Amino acid sequence: MKIFVTGGSGRMGSELLPRLIKHGWEVIAPSSQTVSITNVDSVTRAISTAQPDIVLHMAAYTDVAKAEQDHTACYAVNVVGSRNIARASAQIGARLVHISTDYVFDGEKGMYKETDAPNPSNYYSLTKAIAEEAARATTNSLIVRTSFKDAVWKYPMAFADQFTSADYTDVIASELKLLLLNLSSIQADVLHVVTERKSILELAKRRNPHVQAGTIVGAKVHIPPDVSLDSSRWQDLKRQFM
Ligand SMILES: NC(=O)c1ccc[n+]([C@@H]2O[C@H](COP(=O)([O-])OP(=O)(O)OC[C@H]3O[C@@H](n4cnc5c(N)ncnc54)[C@H](OP(=O)(O)O)[C@@H]3O)[C@@H](O)[C@H]2O)c1
């Protein structure tokens, strides 16, 4: 299989790409210096030259705080860039796997299903929600909502009253690899690829048993209490693949 990847140098890309290469896949993952996804001609040329079977779109402007200060830069990468990737993928008939986020939901209810309506609560999330529509508008696309943390929990505290279905980058990279290897059997247009619902504290303690419990009550910034995703659709599919 030949796969064209955006965001290959990022946190997830650095975990996932070596796994695909080890599996014998041909991976083409240009940096933003070589192919900026904001440049439609550059993206179209790169994807058309590569002629991949799959386009895995992970590149994004991911700094949530900076995005509030620089809407233009965030919009250019997350919305215009995603639109360019979706169009270029469709032009050569490649399957597009578009990586999105649990943050398209507001985090007030938790256990969001693929069919729930997004309700972004910051500018980054808004652009990711719009980007999903660019992917959805192309045939042969799969939107994957996921969430991951650095493989080591490096903070002294974690919230006991904030809930997530995120997992560590290595854990989610294994899930994404399984998804990509079985992509031809997946008919869904949106999938939640995460693990079970848990508190952030529980997740942190898996890698750092000394971490202390904190609370979101009284935090200086708004912390969404529960951005967990219902991943039962993915868990059912996984049972067929393993
Ligand atoms: N991190 C999370 O907690 C989280 C949670 C849910 C979903 N996600 C989604 O998962 C995906 C990967 O996130 P990540 O945390 O691994 O990303 P990251 O570490 O922040 O890396 C961002 C990546 O995007 C690339 N990029 C940025 N601007 C670009 C441009 N103009 N053209 C081409 N590439 C560009 C960067 O490439 P260069 O290094 O070459 O500049 C880099 O590889 C994103 O779509 C993100 O929204 C992340």
The ligand as an SDF file (V2000), in Angstrom:
LIG
                    3D

 48 52  0  0  0  0  0  0  0  0999 V2000
   -2.7690   16.2800   20.1590 N   0  0  0  0  0  0  0  0  0  0  0  0
   -3.9960   16.0190   20.5440 C   0  0  0  0  0  0  0  0  0  0  0  0
   -4.2830   15.9210   21.7480 O   0  0  0  0  0  0  0  0  0  0  0  0
   -5.0740   15.8020   19.5380 C   0  0  0  0  0  0  0  0  0  0  0  0
   -6.3250   15.4360   19.9860 C   0  0  0  0  0  0  0  0  0  0  0  0
   -7.3240   15.1690   19.0620 C   0  0  0  0  0  0  0  0  0  0  0  0
   -7.0620   15.3020   17.7020 C   0  0  0  0  0  0  0  0  0  0  0  0
   -5.8450   15.7220   17.2940 N   0  0  0  0  0  0  0  0  0  0  0  0
   -5.6210   15.8670   15.8500 C   0  0  0  0  0  0  0  0  0  0  0  0
   -4.6220   14.9290   15.4870 O   0  0  0  0  0  0  0  0  0  0  0  0
   -3.8450   15.4490   14.4050 C   0  0  0  0  0  0  0  0  0  0  0  0
   -2.3630   15.3530   14.7240 C   0  0  0  0  0  0  0  0  0  0  0  0
   -2.1140   16.1260   15.8930 O   0  0  0  0  0  0  0  0  0  0  0  0
   -0.6370   16.1910   16.5260 P   0  0  0  0  0  0  0  0  0  0  0  0
   -0.8280   16.6020   17.9510 O   0  0  0  0  0  0  0  0  0  0  0  0
    0.1290   14.9490   16.1920 O   0  0  0  0  0  0  0  0  0  0  0  0
   -0.0350   17.4160   15.7080 O   0  0  0  0  0  0  0  0  0  0  0  0
    1.2550   18.3010   16.0790 P   0  0  0  0  0  0  0  0  0  0  0  0
    2.1950   17.5010   16.9040 O   0  0  0  0  0  0  0  0  0  0  0  0
    0.7920   19.6100   16.5930 O   0  0  0  0  0  0  0  0  0  0  0  0
    1.9100   18.5050   14.6440 O   0  0  0  0  0  0  0  0  0  0  0  0
    1.2840   19.2900   13.6620 C   0  0  0  0  0  0  0  0  0  0  0  0
    1.6530   18.7370   12.3100 C   0  0  0  0  0  0  0  0  0  0  0  0
    0.9780   19.4990   11.3070 O   0  0  0  0  0  0  0  0  0  0  0  0
    1.9150   19.8460   10.3170 C   0  0  0  0  0  0  0  0  0  0  0  0
    1.5540   21.1180    9.7110 N   0  0  0  0  0  0  0  0  0  0  0  0
    1.2330   22.2860   10.3320 C   0  0  0  0  0  0  0  0  0  0  0  0
    1.0170   23.2470    9.4200 N   0  0  0  0  0  0  0  0  0  0  0  0
    1.1950   22.6870    8.1950 C   0  0  0  0  0  0  0  0  0  0  0  0
    1.1120   23.1530    6.8580 C   0  0  0  0  0  0  0  0  0  0  0  0
    0.7910   24.4110    6.5740 N   0  0  0  0  0  0  0  0  0  0  0  0
    1.3550   22.2760    5.8430 N   0  0  0  0  0  0  0  0  0  0  0  0
    1.6790   20.9910    6.0930 C   0  0  0  0  0  0  0  0  0  0  0  0
    1.7700   20.4680    7.3510 N   0  0  0  0  0  0  0  0  0  0  0  0
    1.5390   21.3260    8.3770 C   0  0  0  0  0  0  0  0  0  0  0  0
    3.2610   19.9460   11.0270 C   0  0  0  0  0  0  0  0  0  0  0  0
    4.2780   19.7500   10.0540 O   0  0  0  0  0  0  0  0  0  0  0  0
    5.7590   20.4210   10.1830 P   0  0  0  0  0  0  0  0  0  0  0  0
    6.3560   19.8720   11.4580 O   0  0  0  0  0  0  0  0  0  0  0  0
    6.4610   19.9650    8.9730 O   0  0  0  0  0  0  0  0  0  0  0  0
    5.5330   21.9050   10.2550 O   0  0  0  0  0  0  0  0  0  0  0  0
    3.1500   18.7930   12.0160 C   0  0  0  0  0  0  0  0  0  0  0  0
    3.5530   17.5830   11.4130 O   0  0  0  0  0  0  0  0  0  0  0  0
   -4.3590   16.8770   14.1700 C   0  0  0  0  0  0  0  0  0  0  0  0
   -5.2830   16.8440   13.0970 O   0  0  0  0  0  0  0  0  0  0  0  0
   -5.0680   17.2230   15.4560 C   0  0  0  0  0  0  0  0  0  0  0  0
   -6.0900   18.1760   15.2570 O   0  0  0  0  0  0  0  0  0  0  0  0
   -4.8500   15.9670   18.1750 C   0  0  0  0  0  0  0  0  0  0  0  0
  1  2  1  0
  2  3  2  0
  2  4  1  0
  4  5  1  0
  4 48  2  0
  5  6  2  0
  6  7  1  0
  7  8  2  0
  8  9  1  0
  8 48  1  0
  9 10  1  0
  9 46  1  0
 10 11  1  0
 11 12  1  0
 11 44  1  0
 12 13  1  0
 13 14  1  0
 14 15  2  0
 14 16  1  0
 14 17  1  0
 17 18  1  0
 18 19  2  0
 18 20  1  0
 18 21  1  0
 21 22  1  0
 22 23  1  0
 23 24  1  0
 23 42  1  0
 24 25  1  0
 25 26  1  0
 25 36  1  0
 26 27  1  0
 26 35  1  0
 27 28  2  0
 28 29  1  0
 29 30  1  0
 29 35  2  0
 30 31  1  0
 30 32  2  0
 32 33  1  0
 33 34  2  0
 34 35  1  0
 36 37  1  0
 36 42  1  0
 37 38  1  0
 38 39  2  0
 38 40  1  0
 38 41  1  0
 42 43  1  0
 44 45  1  0
 44 46  1  0
 46 47  1  0
M  CHG  2   8   1  16  -1
M  END
$$$$
